[in-house]
Amino acid sequence: MERLIQLQVDECELSKETLREIERGLEDARAGRTISMKEVKERLGMN
């Protein structure tokens, strides 16, 4: 997560809530709770 913070483009700080959401997303990815781009497109009707 530190790498993400260092890579941010604009100068404003990320809020604690945003950092928590980023961490939650990373935890989901580590646990395999993701869907493929193909499935996203199918769900959105973008086949």
Z-matrix of the N, CA and C atoms (Angstrom, degrees):
N
C 1 1.436
C 2 1.528 1 109.85
N 3 1.316 2 116.95 1 -35.22
C 4 1.471 3 119.83 2 178.33
C 5 1.527 4 110.72 3 -56.62
N 6 1.324 5 116.42 4 -38.15
C 7 1.470 6 120.76 5 178.78
C 8 1.524 7 110.48 6 -61.63
N 9 1.318 8 117.64 7 -41.67
C 10 1.460 9 121.01 8 178.31
C 11 1.522 10 111.33 9 -61.94
N 12 1.310 11 115.66 10 -41.94
C 13 1.466 12 119.94 11 179.76
C 14 1.523 13 110.02 12 -63.58
N 15 1.314 14 117.29 13 -41.62
C 16 1.461 15 121.11 14 -179.38
C 17 1.517 16 111.93 15 -68.22
N 18 1.328 17 117.46 16 -28.13
C 19 1.456 18 121.48 17 -177.80
C 20 1.530 19 113.94 18 -85.61
N 21 1.326 20 117.46 19 -7.17
C 22 1.462 21 118.10 20 -176.57
C 23 1.523 22 110.69 21 -57.32
N 24 1.327 23 115.13 22 141.20
C 25 1.455 24 121.41 23 -172.20
C 26 1.519 25 112.06 24 -82.61
N 27 1.324 26 117.03 25 -45.80
C 28 1.462 27 117.67 26 -177.38
C 29 1.526 28 110.61 27 -87.38
N 30 1.291 29 115.30 28 171.56
C 31 1.459 30 121.47 29 -172.14
C 32 1.524 31 113.91 30 -87.04
N 33 1.328 32 118.40 31 -12.37
C 34 1.463 33 119.46 32 -175.05
C 35 1.531 34 110.40 33 -74.81
N 36 1.317 35 114.95 34 151.50
C 37 1.459 36 120.58 35 179.15
C 38 1.521 37 109.95 36 -78.37
N 39 1.316 38 115.56 37 149.59
C 40 1.451 39 119.79 38 173.95
C 41 1.523 40 108.30 39 -81.19
N 42 1.321 41 116.21 40 138.50
C 43 1.461 42 119.76 41 -179.95
C 44 1.524 43 110.04 42 -71.81
N 45 1.323 44 115.74 43 161.85
C 46 1.462 45 120.52 44 177.67
C 47 1.524 46 110.15 45 -60.53
N 48 1.323 47 116.72 46 -37.81
C 49 1.459 48 120.63 47 179.04
C 50 1.530 49 110.80 48 -63.76
N 51 1.327 50 116.81 49 -43.58
C 52 1.464 51 120.54 50 178.65
C 53 1.524 52 110.46 51 -62.90
N 54 1.320 53 117.70 52 -43.11
C 55 1.469 54 121.27 53 178.31
C 56 1.525 55 110.92 54 -62.16
N 57 1.348 56 117.26 55 -39.41
C 58 1.471 57 120.61 56 177.27
C 59 1.525 58 110.66 57 -63.67
N 60 1.337 59 117.14 58 -41.95
C 61 1.465 60 120.67 59 179.74
C 62 1.530 61 111.73 60 -66.14
N 63 1.319 62 116.61 61 -38.29
C 64 1.467 63 120.39 62 176.58
C 65 1.527 64 109.13 63 -62.55
N 66 1.325 65 116.87 64 -47.00
C 67 1.461 66 120.93 65 179.88
C 68 1.523 67 110.43 66 -61.74
N 69 1.318 68 117.10 67 -40.79
C 70 1.469 69 120.92 68 178.24
C 71 1.529 70 110.64 69 -61.05
N 72 1.317 71 116.46 70 -43.06
C 73 1.464 72 120.63 71 177.83
C 74 1.513 73 112.45 72 -63.57
N 75 1.324 74 116.65 73 -40.61
C 76 1.463 75 120.63 74 177.67
C 77 1.528 76 110.96 75 -64.62
N 78 1.334 77 116.40 76 -40.19
C 79 1.461 78 120.20 77 177.21
C 80 1.526 79 110.62 78 -63.29
N 81 1.336 80 117.13 79 -41.96
C 82 1.462 81 120.71 80 177.15
C 83 1.522 82 110.63 81 -59.57
N 84 1.320 83 116.88 82 -44.64
C 85 1.464 84 120.92 83 -179.40
C 86 1.525 85 110.70 84 -63.54
N 87 1.328 86 117.30 85 -44.00
C 88 1.469 87 121.06 86 178.77
C 89 1.527 88 111.58 87 -61.40
N 90 1.329 89 116.38 88 -34.32
C 91 1.466 90 121.31 89 -177.66
C 92 1.528 91 111.84 90 -86.25
N 93 1.325 92 116.44 91 -0.49
C 94 1.457 93 119.45 92 178.18
C 95 1.518 94 114.28 93 82.73
N 96 1.319 95 117.08 94 12.76
C 97 1.465 96 120.62 95 179.62
C 98 1.526 97 109.62 96 -87.25
N 99 1.327 98 114.25 97 69.72
C 100 1.460 99 121.09 98 -179.85
C 101 1.517 100 108.92 99 -134.95
N 102 1.326 101 116.36 100 167.06
C 103 1.455 102 121.19 101 172.91
C 104 1.529 103 107.74 102 -129.54
N 105 1.310 104 115.05 103 155.54
C 106 1.461 105 119.63 104 -177.20
C 107 1.526 106 110.73 105 -76.09
N 108 1.321 107 115.44 106 162.00
C 109 1.458 108 120.76 107 176.30
C 110 1.530 109 110.04 108 -61.68
N 111 1.319 110 115.90 109 -35.97
C 112 1.462 111 120.75 110 177.93
C 113 1.530 112 110.30 111 -59.43
N 114 1.338 113 116.62 112 -45.07
C 115 1.458 114 120.21 113 179.81
C 116 1.528 115 111.33 114 -66.41
N 117 1.315 116 117.49 115 -38.69
C 118 1.470 117 120.64 116 176.65
C 119 1.519 118 109.66 117 -58.09
N 120 1.325 119 116.20 118 -48.88
C 121 1.475 120 120.57 119 -179.82
C 122 1.524 121 111.14 120 -60.61
N 123 1.335 122 116.81 121 -41.30
C 124 1.457 123 120.46 122 179.10
C 125 1.527 124 110.56 123 -63.15
N 126 1.319 125 116.80 124 -44.82
C 127 1.483 126 120.94 125 179.53
C 128 1.524 127 111.66 126 -62.03
N 129 1.328 128 115.96 127 -34.15
C 130 1.464 129 120.25 128 -178.42
C 131 1.525 130 112.81 129 -91.79
N 132 1.335 131 116.55 130 2.81
C 133 1.453 132 120.56 131 179.14
C 134 1.516 133 113.48 132 68.98
N 135 1.322 134 116.55 133 34.97
C 136 1.469 135 121.41 134 -176.90
C 137 1.529 136 111.34 135 -109.73
N 138 1.317 137 117.64 136 34.80
C 139 1.468 138 121.01 137 -176.17
C 140 1.496 139 111.06 138 -65.08
